[in-house]
Amino acid sequence: MKKEEYIKLLLKLEWVIGLTASISLFTLVFTASFIEMNNIIRVLLIVIGFVIFVVGVLYCIKIEQVAGYYQCNNCHNKYIPTYKDVLLSMHIKRTRYMKCPKCGMKTWNKKVIK
Ligand SMILES: [Zn+2]
């Protein structure tokens, strides 16, 4: 498999993980809210739902960090940011507001495959 295909596959996987995590959270919270059960089990279901969701989201961010590159809007330098930078940056879809390691400017950096 070519590297670009592999990156595209990873980004698709990110969608699947994100969707699965969201659906499990929704399903577990919904079940806990509307079905008769012991309160301890109810709390447990909600906690499990949130744990799955948080782990899923953190995993998605990891994929987004390592799959492909981010391109600086100022100097067009392509780079792989740190996990912390990706985690803490504002974003619109996959475009993130981050500091470029080359020119040091904070701009909206697009995700690029190549
Ligand atoms: Zn730059």
Residues whose N, C-alpha, C, O or C-beta is under 5 A from the ligand:
A	BS01	ZN	C72 N74 C75 H76 N77 C100 K102 C103 G104
